[in-house]
Amino acid sequence: MRLINPANESVLEEIIEDNERSILEKYNKVKESQKEWAKRSIADRLKWVPVYKQLIKDNIEELAQTLTEDMGKPLDQSRGEILGSLGRLDFFYKNSEKYLKEELVNDSETHIEKISHEPLGVVVNISAWNFPYNIGFNVFIPALIAGNTVLYKPSEFTTRTGIKMINLLYEAGVPKEAIQIIIGNGDVGAALLELPAKGYFFTGSYRTGKRIYKKLAPKMVPCQLELGGKDPLYVSADNQDLDKVAEAALEGAFYNNGQSCCAVERIYVHESLYDAFVSLFVEKARGMRVGDPKEKGIFIGPLARREQILVLEQQVTDALEKGATLMLGGKEIDRSGYYFEPTVLTDVDHSMDLMKEESFGPIIGIQKVNDDEEAISLMLDTDFGLTASVYSDKLETAEPIMQQMDSGTVYWNCCDRVSPFTPWSGRKNSGIGSTLSYIGIRAFTHPKAFHLRKKT
């Protein structure tokens, strides 16, 4: 498998992919060790976490350079992701024992009732390339702490990053028999679905997630899917500091080159603020520096995958044919690498793919609305349900709107944000199940109920 740098299309490395035989060998290795790993106390299974955290901090520059080379994230953003992911380690380290220990739930005159949280067994983690640290840590860290063993497949686009993540786990003290890395493309991922694993955790596109869900249904094992989004942001009429709102919306739409599951992908603005907001937004978008992601001050680097350029071009063409106005960008940049201009379109509506289908790139449509009711209707007009944002000076304006959103996460005066304290979950085509929070800790366990009759 040839690993390509999306910034200049050079070959970073050629690496041997796993095959059916090596996958089975790795599966047998983690299967044979799972019961012994689970027998360890939770405190023992937590010992490596602070060591791992320190190793990541000690190697931050090398890790960030590798991540940027792998998928094109600007170097400052690579550092930001890696350092930001350490908060997840802190959360799991401080909270796992609390939420995994046996719970006494009833002690009556006749019975004692309690709940234990037992590991699933061997779990498969098919991960994503856009935030490999954050997304990977959401799964294999709590899975290991809960007593599972793991087959971890990083995306083929961030293979080198995945290898470094797992090698540091081993250096921190996690046994190699507890987690094995699987190398390869989609065919290798499909081969993992044939294994008799006890849980599957996938992050990626809706289309792939749907295929996985259908394939795994006969196994009757837990299957969690973190899929795409078409996340809306609404700017209500009562915003006084429109410059600040435009700045936040810009970052929500274009951070990581728009390649975030929860990136802002469509913006609705009250008609009284529409022209002023568009002017501010376009001005700020023009100021974003595009170029080599290793250069200081670059905000927009290359897309991770060349094929996404065609998706963006098709959305621009479709929107323009249906009456949209191109305010900025709109085409591939003529240089080596997978670069696309930051793109802003106005006069958009829901007949356009731009406002309905996932973009996953540096492109945004801004639509004018008459009032909050129209904004709510348009925000809900989607097959996805990951996040939704409301910018308003008053919580009493924003909260009724947020309550009506059919999404796993809602934001007031913020966007494109994930916290380890709250569950990360999607609705509809955005996925099923939750990671993070105490729910995400227990996602890697089976509950067992104990009914203990007292002697009378």
Secondary structure, 3 states (H helix, E strand, C coil): CEEECCCCCCEEEECCCCCHHHHHHHHHHHHHHHHHHHHCCHHHHHCHHHHHHHHHHHCHHHHHHHHHHHHCCCHHHHHHHHHHHHHHHHHHHHHHHHHHCCEEEEECCCEEEEEEEEECCEEEEECCCCCHHHHHHHHHHHHHHCCCEEEEECCHHHHHHHHHHHHHHHHHCCCCCCEEECCCCHHHHHHHCCCCCCEEEEECCHHHHHHHHHHHHHHCCCEEEECCCCEEEEECCCCCCHHHHHHHHHHHHHHHHHCCCCCEEEEEEECCCHHHHHHHHHHHHHCCCECCCCCCCCCECCCCCCHHHHHHHHHHHHHHHCCCEEEECCCECCCCCCCECCEEEECCCCCCHHHCCCCCCCEEEEEEECCHHHHHHHHHCCCEECEEEEECCCHHHHHHHHHHCCCCEEEECCCCCCCCCCCEECEECCEECEECHHHHHHCCEEEEEEEEECCC
